Amino acid sequence: MAQDSLLLSALSACRNKLRAFIRGRTAVSEDADDILQEVTYKLMQVEQPVENVAAWLFRAARNEMTDRARKKRELPLAELFTGADEEDFPEDELAETLFGVPQTPEDDYLKTLLWEELEAALAELPETQREVFEKTELLDYSYNELADEMDVSVQTLLSRKHKAVLYLRTRLRSVYDDLTQ
């Protein structure tokens, strides 16, 4: 309880400076408020004593901004195509088939075939690449969460996932072409 009151008093002492620091590095003020709230929440979750709360807060804010910047760089496949018609986005159909609810027996059969092909392709990947791809794409892990679990850097995870994606694109290209033509 005493630790919480010390943390809160330290937070309130540097809150304005921290807010200004975050706002100076983010384009949208709502993002700055979200980051400040997230950092405050993380401070309350810290189990070990924090010697220099101000330094911890600024470092946590920088880390949160970095994490958010990385996430914003990821583009959906649909943005890679330039056409305006729905027909120009066959990957939307593919995603709907994989993750949507089948409406007909044919949809159900197609979904089963696609998952079998994806699972076969994933089984061909090295274990570390497969694990990173599955957990970030299918199980909704964050990179930080997975980096802690696997005891590697986020950069290592990004590299492994990139290699997995390149392999899967090549491996599944013929299936994709067959389905979209």
C-alpha positions in Angstrom: 0.0 0.0 0.0 2.8 2.4 0.9 4.6 1.4 -2.4 1.4 2.3 -4.3 1.1 5.8 -2.7 4.8 6.4 -3.4 4.3 5.4 -7.1 1.2 7.6 -7.4 3.0 10.7 -5.9 6.0 10.2 -8.2 3.6 9.8 -11.1 1.7 12.9 -10.4 5.0 14.8 -9.9 6.2 14.1 -13.4 2.8 13.5 -15.2 2.8 16.9 -17.1 6.4 16.4 -18.3 5.6 12.8 -19.3 2.5 13.9 -21.2 4.4 16.7 -23.0 7.2 14.1 -23.8 4.7 11.7 -25.3 2.7 14.4 -27.2 5.8 15.7 -28.8 6.5 12.3 -30.3 3.0 11.3 -31.4 0.9 12.7 -34.2 -2.5 12.2 -32.6 -3.3 13.5 -29.1 -5.6 10.6 -28.4 -2.7 8.2 -29.0 -0.7 10.3 -26.5 -3.4 9.9 -23.9 -3.7 6.2 -24.5 0.1 5.8 -24.2 0.1 7.7 -20.9 -2.7 5.6 -19.6 -1.0 2.4 -20.7 2.3 3.4 -19.0 0.4 4.3 -15.8 -1.3 1.0 -15.8 2.0 -0.8 -16.3 3.6 1.1 -13.5 0.8 -0.1 -11.2 1.5 -3.7 -12.3 5.2 -3.6 -11.5 6.0 -6.2 -8.8 9.6 -5.1 -8.1 10.4 -1.8 -6.4 11.2 1.0 -8.9 14.1 3.2 -7.7 13.7 6.0 -10.2 10.0 6.2 -11.1 10.5 9.1 -13.5 13.2 7.3 -15.6 11.1 4.1 -15.6 8.0 6.0 -16.9 9.9 7.8 -19.7 11.5 4.5 -20.7 8.2 2.7 -20.6 6.6 5.5 -22.7 9.4 5.3 -25.3 8.9 1.5 -25.5 5.2 1.8 -25.8 5.5 4.4 -28.6 8.0 2.1 -30.4 5.6 -0.9 -30.1 2.8 1.1 -31.5 4.9 2.4 -34.4 5.8 -1.1 -35.3 2.2 -2.2 -35.3 1.2 0.7 -37.6 3.7 -0.4 -40.2 2.0 -3.7 -40.7 -0.3 -3.4 -43.7 -3.2 -5.7 -44.6 -2.9 -7.6 -47.8 -5.7 -5.6 -49.3 -3.6 -2.4 -49.3 -1.1 -4.1 -51.6 -3.6 -4.1 -54.4 -4.5 -0.9 -56.2 -7.9 -1.8 -57.8 -11.2 -0.4 -56.4 -13.5 -3.3 -57.2 -14.1 -6.1 -54.7 -12.9 -8.5 -57.4 -9.5 -6.9 -57.1 -9.1 -8.1 -53.5 -9.2 -11.9 -53.7 -7.3 -12.2 -50.5 -10.3 -10.8 -48.7 -12.2 -13.8 -50.0 -9.4 -16.1 -48.9 -9.4 -14.7 -45.4 -13.2 -15.0 -45.2 -12.9 -18.6 -46.3 -10.3 -19.4 -43.7 -11.7 -17.5 -40.8 -15.4 -16.9 -41.6 -18.4 -19.1 -41.0 -19.1 -21.4 -43.9 -22.5 -20.7 -45.5 -22.7 -23.8 -47.8 -21.2 -27.3 -47.8 -18.9 -26.2 -50.6 -17.6 -23.3 -48.4 -17.0 -25.8 -45.6 -15.1 -28.1 -47.9 -13.0 -25.3 -49.3 -12.2 -24.1 -45.7 -11.1 -27.6 -44.8 -8.9 -27.8 -47.9 -7.3 -24.4 -47.2 -6.5 -25.2 -43.6 -5.0 -28.5 -44.6 -2.7 -26.8 -47.1 -1.8 -24.1 -44.6 -1.0 -26.7 -41.9 1.1 -28.8 -44.3 3.0 -25.6 -45.3 3.5 -24.6 -41.7 4.8 -28.1 -40.9 7.5 -27.6 -43.4 8.9 -24.5 -41.7 11.7 -24.7 -39.1 10.2 -24.9 -35.6 11.1 -21.4 -34.5 9.7 -19.8 -37.7 6.5 -21.8 -37.4 6.0 -21.0 -33.8 6.4 -17.2 -34.3 4.1 -17.2 -37.3 1.4 -19.3 -35.6 1.5 -17.3 -32.4 1.5 -13.8 -33.9 -0.9 -14.5 -36.8 -3.2 -17.2 -35.4 -3.1 -16.9 -31.7 -2.8 -13.1 -31.4 0.3 -12.9 -29.3 2.1 -9.5 -29.2 5.8 -9.5 -30.2 6.8 -8.4 -26.8 4.8 -11.1 -25.1 6.3 -13.7 -27.4 9.8 -12.3 -27.0 9.6 -12.7 -23.3 8.2 -16.3 -23.6 10.9 -17.4 -26.1 13.6 -15.4 -24.4 14.7 -13.7 -27.7 14.6 -10.1 -29.0 11.7 -8.7 -30.8 14.0 -8.1 -33.8 14.8 -11.9 -33.9 11.0 -12.7 -33.9 10.5 -10.2 -36.8 13.2 -11.8 -38.7 11.9 -15.3 -38.2 8.3 -14.3 -39.1 9.6 -12.5 -42.2 11.3 -15.7 -43.4 8.2 -17.8 -42.6 6.0 -15.4 -44.6 8.3 -15.5 -47.6 8.3 -19.3 -47.6 4.5 -19.5 -47.1 3.9 -17.1 -50.0 6.0 -19.1 -52.3 4.7 -22.5 -51.0 1.0 -21.5 -51.2 1.1 -19.4 -54.3 -0.3 -22.1 -56.6 -3.2 -22.8 -54.1 -3.9 -19.0 -54.0 -3.8 -18.7 -57.8 -6.2 -21.7 -58.2 -8.7 -20.2 -55.8 -8.6 -16.7 -57.2 -8.9 -17.5 -60.9 
